[in-house]
Amino acid sequence: MSNQFSSGSCLCGKVSYEVSGNLGIFQYCHCSRCRKFTGSAHAANIIIAIEHFKWISGEELVGSYIPEETKHFATAFCKNCGSSLPWLGKSKKAIVVPAGTLDTDPGIRPSQNIFCDSDAPWYREASELPKYSKLPK
């Protein structure tokens, strides 16, 4: 748990937010909904208490998608650039912060993977792949 302040924004920079206080759980979610929303193998989400979240700018540009059939899942995005943004869980008890939208280090690291039975069939652990400091030739 961390009491470190962190800030984040969308790709175009028109929406920004800050989190402070207890940042709670940092997890990778492999469910099919998170894969669809992120366009990646998994989402990297930090779950925080509502009282530790504040929009700084552009809140009017935040769109959302809240499927009726889900228990917790919803999404938020910038209406200008389409970037993922923090969203209020359906329980209305927590904010889910897409870690990739953070501009500063949240001070915590991922602690678990969830919904691994839903892994994309093409997924490979990052540690299994070659690493390059820039685009290889």
C-alpha positions in Angstrom: 0.0 0.0 0.0 1.2 3.5 -0.8 0.3 7.0 0.1 2.1 8.4 -2.9 0.5 11.1 -5.1 0.3 10.2 -8.8 -1.1 12.0 -11.8 -2.4 10.8 -15.2 -3.8 11.9 -18.5 -5.1 10.9 -21.8 -3.1 10.8 -25.1 -4.1 14.2 -26.2 -3.7 15.7 -22.7 -7.1 17.3 -22.6 -8.2 15.1 -19.7 -6.1 14.8 -16.6 -6.6 13.4 -13.1 -4.7 12.7 -9.8 -4.8 10.0 -7.3 -3.5 10.1 -3.7 -3.7 8.0 -0.6 -4.1 4.2 -0.5 -3.7 3.0 -4.1 -4.8 -0.5 -3.2 -4.5 -3.4 -5.7 -2.4 -3.3 -8.9 -3.3 -6.3 -11.1 -3.2 -7.5 -14.7 -6.6 -8.6 -15.9 -6.7 -11.1 -18.8 -10.5 -11.2 -19.2 -11.9 -10.9 -22.7 -13.6 -7.5 -21.9 -10.3 -6.0 -20.8 -8.5 -7.4 -23.9 -11.2 -5.9 -26.1 -11.0 -2.5 -24.4 -7.2 -2.2 -24.3 -6.5 -4.0 -27.6 -3.8 -5.9 -25.7 -3.3 -9.2 -24.0 -4.3 -7.8 -20.6 -5.2 -4.7 -18.8 -2.9 -3.2 -16.1 -5.3 -1.8 -13.5 -4.9 -0.1 -10.2 -7.9 -0.2 -7.9 -8.3 2.8 -5.6 -10.9 4.1 -3.2 -13.2 6.8 -4.7 -12.0 9.4 -2.2 -8.5 9.2 -3.5 -9.4 10.2 -7.0 -9.9 13.6 -8.6 -10.4 14.9 -12.2 -8.1 17.9 -12.8 -9.2 18.9 -16.3 -11.4 17.7 -19.1 -14.0 15.7 -17.1 -16.6 16.8 -19.6 -14.6 14.9 -22.3 -14.9 11.6 -20.4 -17.2 9.1 -22.1 -18.2 5.7 -20.7 -19.5 2.3 -21.6 -21.3 0.3 -18.9 -22.5 -3.1 -20.1 -25.7 -4.2 -18.3 -24.7 -7.8 -18.0 -21.4 -7.3 -16.1 -21.0 -7.4 -12.3 -18.0 -4.9 -12.1 -16.8 -4.1 -15.5 -17.3 -0.7 -17.2 -15.0 1.6 -19.2 -14.2 5.2 -19.6 -12.4 7.0 -22.5 -11.5 10.4 -23.8 -14.1 11.5 -26.3 -11.3 13.5 -28.1 -8.5 10.9 -28.5 -10.1 7.6 -27.4 -7.6 6.9 -24.7 -8.6 4.7 -21.8 -9.3 6.6 -18.6 -10.2 5.8 -15.0 -13.7 4.4 -14.5 -16.0 3.9 -11.6 -16.7 0.3 -10.8 -20.3 -0.8 -10.9 -20.3 -1.3 -7.1 -19.6 2.5 -6.9 -17.0 1.7 -4.2 -13.8 1.9 -6.2 -12.1 3.6 -9.2 -10.2 1.5 -11.7 -7.2 3.3 -13.0 -5.6 2.0 -16.2 -1.9 2.1 -15.2 -0.8 3.1 -18.7 -2.5 6.4 -18.3 -0.4 7.4 -15.4 2.2 10.1 -16.0 4.0 9.5 -12.7 5.1 6.4 -10.8 2.3 5.2 -8.5 4.8 3.7 -6.1 3.3 0.2 -6.2 3.8 -2.7 -8.6 1.5 -5.4 -10.0 0.8 -8.1 -7.4 -1.4 -10.5 -9.3 -2.9 -11.7 -12.6 -6.6 -12.4 -12.7 -8.9 -14.2 -15.2 -5.9 -16.2 -16.6 -8.2 -18.9 -17.9 -9.3 -16.2 -20.4 -5.8 -15.6 -21.8 -5.7 -14.9 -25.5 -4.5 -18.0 -27.3 -1.6 -16.0 -28.8 -0.4 -14.6 -25.5 3.2 -15.1 -24.4 4.8 -13.9 -21.2 6.9 -10.8 -21.8 9.9 -12.5 -20.2 9.9 -15.1 -23.0 10.5 -12.5 -25.7 13.6 -10.7 -26.9 14.1 -7.1 -25.6 15.3 -4.1 -27.6 15.9 -0.6 -26.4 14.4 0.7 -29.7 12.8 -0.6 -32.9 15.0 -3.4 -34.2 16.3 -3.2 -37.8 
